Every structure is written in structure tokens, then in C-alpha cells.
Amino acid sequence: MSGLPSSFDDNADFYEENRWQKLFRKLKEEPLVPFGCAVTCYALYQATKSMRRGDHARTNRMFRARIYAQGFTLLAIVAGSAYYKEEREKRHEYDTAVAQQKAKEKSEAWIKELEARDLEEKEYQERRKAARQAAEEARGAGAARSALEKSERREEVGVLQAVRDLVNGRV
């Protein structure tokens, strides 16, 4: 991977990762966010349980706990965002460099394919020209042309008509 910034050379975390690896990396980087989400869910669960029992005081406490847990989660997100800003910028830079490298490789592969097709087409045209010249030399300069050569000159006559002419002796 040439062209990547040298700051990524010694950091194995910046190499390509799948979705699960990314999820676990994010959980390790910011463990307070999932913890806050879990506490919020628990408070909601307890609030619904106490509502079914008819315990209004516990229901109100659980809804307050949910609000506090959501506030904690929001603070964890903001603090984590500020703390990991530099790492996110480095990751974005790395992802951009990888995308550019892949695009460059793809365009180079496409150019190679086009060059190969062009070379094949030129070889085919040369073989076709050589075969025509050999056929003309075999017949002589003033000899009649074959039905296939006539069909090459006249676009309205196809291969099928050239075969019919050959079979019927109209060479």
C-alpha cells in the first residue's frame, strides 16, 4: 500500500476491518456509551414493571433515572467525541488513502484490459489483411474475387448470401 501516510505504519488498528471488528473497537474506545444505553433501558424496563404493579412513586423514580441515564449517555458521547476527534481524523485520512489506492488500481486494471483488447484487435486486422493478400496472390492479380470478399465489400450481402453464391457457382 504505497502512498499511505507513514503515521499508519506502526498502528495495526488502522488496517481494514469488518463490521464486527469496528463495533468491538468502538465499544473498547467508548465503553461508557453502551453502559449508559444499558442503564437507560434498565430504567425504562423497571418503570414499565412498576406501572403494571401500580407503584406510582417507583415509576416516577425510574423515569427520573431514565432521564439521568440519558444525560449521562449524552455526556459520554460528547466527551468521547472530543477525546477521539484526532483518531477519527486519522481514520478518515486512512480510509481516503485506501479508497484512492483502490480507485487507482481499478483504473490501471481497466487500462490494461483496454490495451489488451486493442492489441487483439490489431492482431486480428493484421491476420485478416495477410489472409486477403495471400488469397489475392494465389489467384493472381486479375482473378475473380470469392463470394466472401464480395460480401465484405457490399454490406447488403451477408455471410449466408456468400455461401449461397458459393454453392450455386456464382464465384
MDAnalysis code that builds the backbone (N, CA, C; Angstrom):
import MDAnalysis as mda
import numpy as np

u = mda.Universe.empty(513, n_residues=171, atom_resindex=np.repeat(np.arange(171), 3), trajectory=True)
u.add_TopologyAttr("name", ["N", "CA", "C"] * 171)
u.add_TopologyAttr("resid", np.arange(1, 172))
u.add_TopologyAttr("resname", ["MET", "SER", "GLY", "LEU", "PRO", "SER", "SER", "PHE", "ASP", "ASP", "ASN", "ALA", "ASP", "PHE", "TYR", "GLU", "GLU", "ASN", "ARG", "TRP", "GLN", "LYS", "LEU", "PHE", "ARG", "LYS", "LEU", "LYS", "GLU", "GLU", "PRO", "LEU", "VAL", "PRO", "PHE", "GLY", "CYS", "ALA", "VAL", "THR", "CYS", "TYR", "ALA", "LEU", "TYR", "GLN", "ALA", "THR", "LYS", "SER", "MET", "ARG", "ARG", "GLY", "ASP", "HIS", "ALA", "ARG", "THR", "ASN", "ARG", "MET", "PHE", "ARG", "ALA", "ARG", "ILE", "TYR", "ALA", "GLN", "GLY", "PHE", "THR", "LEU", "LEU", "ALA", "ILE", "VAL", "ALA", "GLY", "SER", "ALA", "TYR", "TYR", "LYS", "GLU", "GLU", "ARG", "GLU", "LYS", "ARG", "HIS", "GLU", "TYR", "ASP", "THR", "ALA", "VAL", "ALA", "GLN", "GLN", "LYS", "ALA", "LYS", "GLU", "LYS", "SER", "GLU", "ALA", "TRP", "ILE", "LYS", "GLU", "LEU", "GLU", "ALA", "ARG", "ASP", "LEU", "GLU", "GLU", "LYS", "GLU", "TYR", "GLN", "GLU", "ARG", "ARG", "LYS", "ALA", "ALA", "ARG", "GLN", "ALA", "ALA", "GLU", "GLU", "ALA", "ARG", "GLY", "ALA", "GLY", "ALA", "ALA", "ARG", "SER", "ALA", "LEU", "GLU", "LYS", "SER", "GLU", "ARG", "ARG", "GLU", "GLU", "VAL", "GLY", "VAL", "LEU", "GLN", "ALA", "VAL", "ARG", "ASP", "LEU", "VAL", "ASN", "GLY", "ARG", "VAL"])
u.atoms.positions = np.array([
    [0.837, -1.177, 0.000],
    [0.000, 0.000, 0.000],
    [0.883, 1.242, 0.000],
    [1.366, 1.568, -1.153],
    [2.191, 2.763, -1.240],
    [1.294, 3.988, -1.284],
    [1.850, 5.105, -0.883],
    [1.082, 6.327, -0.924],
    [0.341, 6.625, 0.365],
    [0.365, 5.708, 1.325],
    [-0.308, 5.955, 2.588],
    [0.620, 6.735, 3.512],
    [0.048, 7.576, 4.341],
    [0.893, 8.334, 5.263],
    [1.667, 7.412, 6.190],
    [2.886, 7.791, 6.525],
    [3.745, 6.933, 7.340],
    [3.250, 6.810, 8.773],
    [2.340, 7.671, 9.209],
    [1.833, 7.592, 10.580],
    [0.985, 6.342, 10.799],
    [0.584, 5.656, 9.736],
    [-0.225, 4.455, 9.865],
    [0.609, 3.178, 9.910],
    [1.892, 3.282, 9.643],
    [2.724, 2.090, 9.523],
    [2.773, 1.251, 10.792],
    [2.856, 1.889, 11.941],
    [3.019, 1.124, 13.172],
    [1.715, 0.901, 13.934],
    [0.574, 1.317, 13.399],
    [-0.703, 1.175, 14.096],
    [-1.569, 0.148, 13.375],
    [-1.672, -1.040, 13.977],
    [-2.422, -2.135, 13.340],
    [-3.918, -1.883, 13.345],
    [-4.415, -0.991, 14.209],
    [-5.855, -0.708, 14.269],
    [-6.363, 0.015, 13.032],
    [-5.470, 0.617, 12.261],
    [-5.900, 1.404, 11.122],
    [-6.001, 0.587, 9.834],
    [-5.772, -0.692, 9.898],
    [-5.944, -1.502, 8.702],
    [-7.403, -1.880, 8.552],
    [-7.789, -2.295, 7.362],
    [-9.200, -2.546, 7.075],
    [-9.802, -3.531, 8.071],
    [-11.048, -3.265, 8.445],
    [-11.740, -4.091, 9.422],
    [-13.172, -4.321, 8.961],
    [-13.752, -5.429, 9.426],
    [-15.143, -5.694, 9.065],
    [-16.069, -5.020, 10.078],
    [-17.379, -5.225, 9.923],
    [-18.347, -4.532, 10.778],
    [-18.226, -4.923, 12.236],
    [-18.033, -6.227, 12.492],
    [-17.931, -6.688, 13.883],
    [-16.680, -6.140, 14.548],
    [-15.570, -6.127, 13.809],
    [-14.338, -5.577, 14.357],
    [-14.507, -4.093, 14.668],
    [-15.200, -3.382, 13.792],
    [-15.444, -1.963, 14.023],
    [-16.320, -1.767, 15.257],
    [-17.379, -2.598, 15.411],
    [-18.261, -2.495, 16.568],
    [-17.481, -2.713, 17.865],
    [-16.675, -3.768, 17.918],
    [-15.913, -4.063, 19.127],
    [-14.850, -3.001, 19.403],
    [-14.267, -2.448, 18.346],
    [-13.293, -1.370, 18.539],
    [-13.982, -0.147, 19.145],
    [-15.180, 0.182, 18.622],
    [-15.925, 1.330, 19.157],
    [-16.333, 1.080, 20.610],
    [-16.721, -0.162, 20.925],
    [-17.089, -0.482, 22.308],
    [-15.895, -0.332, 23.244],
    [-14.701, -0.718, 22.762],
    [-13.499, -0.570, 23.583],
    [-13.111, 0.898, 23.737],
    [-13.271, 1.676, 22.668],
    [-12.891, 3.083, 22.715],
    [-13.799, 3.882, 23.646],
    [-15.105, 3.638, 23.553],
    [-16.063, 4.413, 24.354],
    [-16.993, 3.475, 25.131],
    [-16.512, 2.863, 26.192],
    [-17.347, 1.894, 26.917],
    [-18.474, 2.540, 27.715],
    [-18.405, 3.827, 27.978],
    [-19.445, 4.489, 28.763],
    [-20.745, 4.681, 27.973],
    [-20.660, 4.775, 26.660],
    [-21.866, 4.967, 25.849],
    [-22.766, 3.730, 25.911],
    [-22.264, 2.515, 25.647],
    [-23.150, 1.356, 25.767],
    [-23.628, 1.136, 27.209],
    [-22.766, 1.488, 28.185],
    [-23.174, 1.376, 29.580],
    [-24.357, 2.306, 29.852],
    [-24.293, 3.549, 29.385],
    [-25.390, 4.499, 29.553],
    [-26.656, 4.037, 28.859],
    [-26.512, 3.442, 27.680],
    [-27.684, 2.903, 26.962],
    [-28.309, 1.758, 27.754],
    [-27.469, 0.894, 28.305],
    [-27.980, -0.233, 29.096],
    [-28.706, 0.256, 30.342],
    [-28.146, 1.258, 31.030],
    [-28.797, 1.806, 32.226],
    [-30.126, 2.457, 31.852],
    [-30.173, 3.148, 30.728],
    [-31.423, 3.759, 30.259],
    [-32.477, 2.693, 29.994],
    [-32.087, 1.634, 29.315],
    [-33.030, 0.537, 29.034],
    [-33.511, -0.114, 30.334],
    [-32.604, -0.302, 31.262],
    [-32.984, -0.909, 32.538],
    [-33.984, -0.020, 33.271],
    [-33.754, 1.285, 33.284],
    [-34.672, 2.212, 33.956],
    [-36.050, 2.177, 33.294],
    [-36.081, 2.114, 31.969],
    [-37.372, 2.013, 31.269],
    [-38.083, 0.706, 31.607],
    [-37.323, -0.370, 31.651],
    [-37.910, -1.679, 31.985],
    [-38.500, -1.645, 33.397],
    [-37.750, -1.106, 34.342],
    [-38.243, -1.025, 35.720],
    [-39.458, -0.097, 35.822],
    [-39.470, 0.980, 35.040],
    [-40.616, 1.898, 35.055],
    [-41.873, 1.199, 34.541],
    [-41.746, 0.425, 33.486],
    [-42.932, -0.285, 32.966],
    [-43.397, -1.351, 33.947],
    [-42.440, -2.011, 34.597],
    [-42.817, -3.011, 35.598],
    [-43.594, -2.361, 36.752],
    [-43.094, -1.229, 37.224],
    [-43.761, -0.571, 38.352],
    [-45.097, 0.039, 37.926],
    [-45.237, 0.414, 36.660],
    [-46.533, 0.910, 36.171],
    [-47.577, -0.201, 36.202],
    [-47.178, -1.387, 35.818],
    [-48.117, -2.524, 35.825],
    [-48.545, -2.884, 37.246],
    [-47.633, -2.719, 38.180],
    [-47.967, -3.012, 39.584],
    [-48.787, -1.899, 40.223],
    [-48.729, -0.702, 39.637],
    [-49.458, 0.417, 40.197],
    [-48.645, 1.224, 41.191],
    [-47.337, 1.024, 41.239],
    [-46.458, 1.751, 42.157],
    [-46.020, 3.055, 41.489],
    [-46.783, 4.125, 41.718],
    [-46.530, 5.401, 41.044],
    [-45.231, 6.060, 41.507],
    [-44.891, 5.926, 42.765],
    [-43.657, 6.544, 43.276],
    [-42.440, 5.922, 42.589],
    [-42.406, 4.588, 42.503],
    [-41.273, 3.909, 41.837],
    [-41.255, 4.248, 40.343],
    [-42.434, 4.354, 39.740],
    [-42.494, 4.710, 38.321],
    [-41.847, 6.071, 38.103],
    [-42.178, 7.046, 38.925],
    [-41.577, 8.382, 38.787],
    [-40.067, 8.351, 39.018],
    [-39.603, 7.565, 40.007],
    [-38.155, 7.445, 40.256],
    [-37.444, 6.837, 39.046],
    [-38.071, 5.825, 38.461],
    [-37.452, 5.155, 37.308],
    [-37.412, 6.082, 36.084],
    [-38.467, 6.884, 35.895],
    [-38.434, 7.837, 34.782],
    [-37.374, 8.914, 35.011],
    [-37.184, 9.332, 36.239],
    [-36.098, 10.278, 36.548],
    [-34.738, 9.606, 36.306],
    [-34.648, 8.355, 36.726],
    [-33.391, 7.613, 36.496],
    [-33.123, 7.486, 34.999],
    [-34.165, 7.284, 34.212],
    [-34.008, 7.204, 32.750],
    [-33.469, 8.513, 32.204],
    [-33.998, 9.629, 32.688],
    [-33.538, 10.950, 32.231],
    [-32.068, 11.149, 32.612],
    [-31.700, 10.782, 33.834],
    [-30.301, 10.914, 34.266],
    [-29.390, 10.008, 33.424],
    [-29.869, 8.803, 33.149],
    [-29.063, 7.869, 32.348],
    [-28.890, 8.394, 30.927],
    [-29.949, 8.982, 30.373],
    [-29.826, 9.563, 29.038],
    [-28.864, 10.748, 29.042],
    [-28.935, 11.559, 30.079],
    [-27.993, 12.674, 30.194],
    [-26.560, 12.183, 30.302],
    [-26.351, 11.135, 31.110],
    [-25.018, 10.536, 31.236],
    [-24.530, 10.025, 29.885],
    [-25.417, 9.347, 29.158],
    [-25.044, 8.810, 27.839],
    [-24.689, 9.943, 26.887],
    [-25.471, 10.999, 26.901],
    [-25.188, 12.142, 26.032],
    [-23.840, 12.776, 26.379],
    [-23.550, 12.926, 27.663],
    [-22.249, 13.460, 28.066],
    [-21.111, 12.532, 27.645],
    [-21.338, 11.218, 27.761],
    [-20.305, 10.261, 27.347],
    [-20.054, 10.368, 25.845],
    [-21.109, 10.568, 25.080],
    [-20.948, 10.713, 23.622],
    [-20.158, 11.975, 23.299],
    [-20.520, 13.093, 23.918],
    [-19.832, 14.365, 23.655],
    [-18.373, 14.294, 24.095],
    [-18.136, 13.759, 25.289],
    [-16.759, 13.657, 25.787],
    [-15.937, 12.711, 24.912],
    [-16.512, 11.587, 24.538],
    [-15.801, 10.644, 23.666],
    [-15.527, 11.247, 22.307],
    [-16.483, 12.020, 21.802],
    [-16.299, 12.667, 20.512],
    [-15.128, 13.645, 20.555],
    [-15.048, 14.412, 21.623],
    [-13.941, 15.360, 21.753],
    [-12.617, 14.629, 21.954],
    [-12.638, 13.567, 22.758],
    [-11.412, 12.833, 23.081],
    [-10.867, 12.089, 21.864],
    [-11.762, 11.476, 21.045],
    [-11.326, 10.661, 19.916],
    [-11.374, 11.394, 18.581],
    [-11.445, 12.725, 18.619],
    [-11.515, 13.504, 17.385],
    [-10.293, 13.258, 16.497],
    [-9.113, 13.273, 17.087],
    [-7.883, 13.096, 16.321],
    [-7.817, 11.706, 15.678],
    [-8.218, 10.679, 16.431],
    [-8.208, 9.321, 15.874],
    [-9.189, 9.192, 14.710],
    [-10.359, 9.857, 14.832],
    [-11.340, 9.798, 13.742],
    [-10.795, 10.480, 12.490],
    [-10.088, 11.586, 12.681],
    [-9.492, 12.278, 11.543],
    [-8.430, 11.402, 10.873],
    [-7.612, 10.727, 11.687],
    [-6.605, 9.826, 11.126],
    [-7.264, 8.675, 10.376],
    [-8.331, 8.116, 10.937],
    [-9.045, 7.018, 10.280],
    [-9.653, 7.486, 8.962],
    [-10.225, 8.690, 8.969],
    [-10.791, 9.237, 7.737],
    [-9.703, 9.434, 6.681],
    [-8.555, 9.931, 7.114],
    [-7.424, 10.117, 6.197],
    [-6.977, 8.776, 5.623],
    [-6.902, 7.773, 6.479],
    [-6.502, 6.439, 6.030],
    [-7.537, 5.871, 5.055],
    [-8.825, 5.975, 5.400],
    [-9.876, 5.456, 4.521],
    [-9.851, 6.146, 3.164],
    [-9.591, 7.447, 3.159],
    [-9.491, 8.189, 1.906],
    [-8.306, 7.686, 1.082],
    [-7.174, 7.463, 1.739],
    [-5.988, 6.971, 1.035],
    [-6.229, 5.573, 0.465],
    [-6.904, 4.710, 1.234],
    [-7.209, 3.361, 0.748],
    [-8.159, 3.434, -0.444],
    [-9.163, 4.298, -0.366],
    [-10.119, 4.438, -1.472],
    [-9.422, 4.946, -2.733],
    [-8.505, 5.897, -2.567],
    [-7.762, 6.400, -3.719],
    [-6.883, 5.314, -4.323],
    [-6.254, 4.516, -3.470],
    [-5.397, 3.429, -3.943],
    [-6.219, 2.404, -4.722],
    [-7.385, 2.045, -4.181],
    [-8.245, 1.077, -4.864],
    [-8.732, 1.633, -6.197],
    [-9.094, 2.912, -6.231],
    [-9.549, 3.530, -7.475],
    [-8.417, 3.550, -8.505],
    [-7.212, 3.817, -8.037],
    [-6.054, 3.831, -8.944],
    [-5.799, 2.433, -9.510],
    [-5.851, 1.411, -8.647],
    [-5.654, 0.037, -9.104],
    [-6.741, -0.371, -10.090],
    [-7.964, 0.027, -9.817],
    [-9.072, -0.302, -10.704],
    [-8.896, 0.356, -12.070],
    [-8.494, 1.622, -12.086],
    [-8.303, 2.306, -13.371],
    [-7.116, 1.711, -14.136],
    [-6.063, 1.319, -13.405],
    [-4.922, 0.688, -14.075],
    [-5.319, -0.659, -14.685],
    [-6.128, -1.421, -13.959],
    [-6.603, -2.703, -14.489],
    [-7.470, -2.479, -15.720],
    [-8.298, -1.451, -15.689],
    [-9.162, -1.150, -16.827],
    [-8.329, -0.733, -18.035],
    [-7.295, 0.074, -17.812],
    [-6.426, 0.490, -18.907],
    [-5.704, -0.715, -19.506],
    [-5.230, -1.628, -18.644],
    [-4.571, -2.844, -19.149],
    [-5.538, -3.664, -20.003],
    [-6.770, -3.775, -19.540],
    [-7.779, -4.530, -20.300],
    [-8.027, -3.876, -21.657],
    [-8.137, -2.565, -21.690],
    [-8.352, -1.861, -22.962],
    [-7.151, -2.024, -23.894],
    [-5.943, -1.963, -23.330],
    [-4.753, -2.152, -24.159],
    [-4.700, -3.562, -24.735],
    [-5.066, -4.552, -23.916],
    [-5.077, -5.934, -24.395],
    [-6.104, -6.113, -25.506],
    [-7.278, -5.525, -25.336],
    [-8.305, -5.620, -26.385],
    [-7.853, -4.923, -27.664],
    [-7.203, -3.775, -27.521],
    [-6.707, -3.052, -28.683],
    [-5.648, -3.872, -29.407],
    [-4.758, -4.498, -28.661],
    [-3.721, -5.340, -29.251],
    [-4.348, -6.534, -29.985],
    [-5.342, -7.166, -29.372],
    [-6.031, -8.287, -30.026],
    [-6.688, -7.838, -31.333],
    [-7.316, -6.678, -31.292],
    [-7.983, -6.159, -32.500],
    [-6.962, -5.881, -33.602],
    [-5.812, -5.300, -33.242],
    [-4.775, -5.030, -34.250],
    [-4.231, -6.328, -34.830],
    [-4.007, -7.336, -33.982],
    [-3.517, -8.630, -34.469],
    [-4.538, -9.272, -35.401],
    [-5.805, -9.178, -35.032],
    [-6.862, -9.746, -35.878],
    [-6.893, -9.048, -37.229],
    [-6.775, -7.720, -37.253],
    [-6.795, -6.969, -38.514],
    [-5.581, -7.331, -39.371],
    [-4.423, -7.510, -38.733],
    [-3.216, -7.889, -39.482],
    [-3.358, -9.282, -40.087],
    [-3.895, -10.240, -39.298],
    [-4.111, -11.598, -39.832],
    [-5.102, -11.576, -40.990],
    [-6.136, -10.800, -40.856],
    [-7.162, -10.704, -41.900],
    [-6.564, -10.102, -43.171],
    [-5.757, -9.062, -43.001],
    [-5.115, -8.421, -44.147],
    [-4.137, -9.384, -44.824],
    [-3.367, -10.125, -44.025],
    [-2.409, -11.087, -44.580],
    [-3.138, -12.212, -45.317],
    [-4.257, -12.664, -44.781],
    [-5.020, -13.721, -45.453],
    [-5.577, -13.225, -46.774],
    [-6.051, -11.998, -46.805],
    [-6.567, -11.435, -48.061],
    [-5.466, -11.313, -49.101],
    [-4.300, -10.844, -48.666],
    [-3.179, -10.705, -49.599],
    [-2.740, -12.064, -50.123],
    [-2.711, -13.054, -49.238],
    [-2.316, -14.399, -49.673],
    [-3.324, -14.950, -50.675],
    [-4.589, -14.706, -50.457],
    [-5.619, -15.187, -51.385],
    [-5.497, -14.497, -52.734],
    [-5.207, -13.196, -52.722],
    [-5.056, -12.465, -53.988],
    [-3.827, -12.945, -54.748],
    [-2.753, -13.203, -54.039],
    [-1.535, -13.679, -54.695],
    [-1.752, -15.065, -55.285],
    [-2.548, -15.909, -54.611],
    [-2.801, -17.264, -55.105],
    [-3.621, -17.228, -56.388],
    [-4.516, -16.310, -56.514],
    [-5.386, -16.229, -57.690],
    [-4.783, -15.414, -58.818],
    [-3.834, -14.590, -58.480],
    [-3.265, -13.711, -59.493],
    [-3.923, -12.350, -59.409],
    [-3.356, -11.408, -60.105],
    [-3.816, -10.025, -59.995],
    [-5.204, -9.834, -60.594],
    [-5.530, -10.482, -61.728],
    [-6.804, -10.238, -62.401],
    [-7.847, -11.301, -62.120],
    [-7.609, -12.235, -61.171],
    [-8.555, -13.329, -60.915],
    [-9.822, -12.794, -60.243],
    [-10.864, -13.583, -60.348],
    [-12.157, -13.176, -59.756],
    [-12.086, -13.260, -58.238],
    [-12.827, -12.436, -57.590],
    [-12.865, -12.419, -56.128],
    [-13.837, -13.501, -55.645],
    [-13.596, -13.996, -54.434],
    [-14.503, -15.009, -53.862],
    [-15.796, -14.343, -53.385],
    [-16.783, -15.158, -53.146],
    [-18.075, -14.637, -52.699],
    [-17.943, -13.954, -51.343],
    [-17.071, -14.443, -50.523],
    [-16.876, -13.838, -49.217],
    [-16.244, -12.457, -49.329],
    [-15.296, -12.307, -50.227],
    [-14.681, -11.000, -50.425],
    [-15.687, -10.012, -50.995],
    [-16.581, -10.492, -51.873],
    [-17.643, -9.621, -52.381],
    [-18.533, -9.157, -51.232],
    [-18.844, -10.071, -50.336],
    [-19.723, -9.715, -49.223],
    [-19.049, -8.721, -48.283],
    [-17.730, -8.767, -48.217],
    [-17.032, -7.796, -47.377],
    [-17.127, -6.398, -47.983],
    [-17.139, -6.316, -49.307],
    [-17.231, -5.018, -49.959],
    [-18.653, -4.482, -49.950],
    [-19.601, -5.337, -50.210],
    [-21.005, -4.917, -50.246],
    [-21.649, -5.295, -48.926],
    [-22.104, -4.320, -48.199],
    [-22.658, -4.573, -46.875],
    [-24.005, -5.273, -46.941],
    [-24.756, -5.101, -48.033],
    [-26.081, -5.706, -48.098],
    [-26.022, -7.220, -48.289],
    [-24.898, -7.743, -48.723],
    [-24.747, -9.180, -48.903],
    [-24.111, -9.744, -47.641],
    [-24.807, -10.646, -46.958],
    [-24.303, -11.224, -45.727],
    [-23.546, -12.514, -45.970],
    [-23.165, -13.174, -44.918],
    [-22.424, -14.428, -44.985],
    [-23.291, -15.513, -45.610],
    [-24.561, -15.534, -45.259],
    [-25.474, -16.529, -45.809],
    [-25.566, -16.392, -47.329],
    [-25.664, -15.173, -47.830],
    [-25.719, -14.951, -49.283],
    [-24.399, -15.357, -49.926],
    [-23.300, -15.121, -49.256],
    [-21.994, -15.503, -49.813],
    [-21.900, -17.016, -49.931],
    [-22.423, -17.757, -48.953],
    [-22.415, -19.214, -49.010],
    [-23.324, -19.692, -50.135],
    [-24.493, -19.077, -50.292],
    [-25.409, -19.440, -51.402],
    [-24.729, -19.232, -52.746],
    [-24.061, -18.070, -52.894],
    [-23.360, -17.797, -54.144],
    [-22.270, -18.825, -54.403],
    [-21.593, -19.230, -53.359],
    [-20.523, -20.225, -53.498],
    [-21.098, -21.569, -53.919],
    [-22.217, -21.978, -53.308],
    [-22.835, -23.257, -53.628],
    [-23.408, -23.246, -55.053],
    [-24.007, -22.133, -55.447],
    [-24.604, -22.049, -56.762],
    [-23.575, -21.787, -57.869],
    [-22.354, -21.613, -57.523],
    [-21.303, -21.473, -58.506],
    [-21.148, -20.056, -59.022],
    [-21.701, -19.098, -58.325],
    [-21.555, -17.690, -58.728],
    [-20.360, -17.063, -58.026],
    [-19.202, -17.502, -58.350],
    [-17.991, -17.024, -57.682],
    [-17.484, -15.810, -58.293],
])
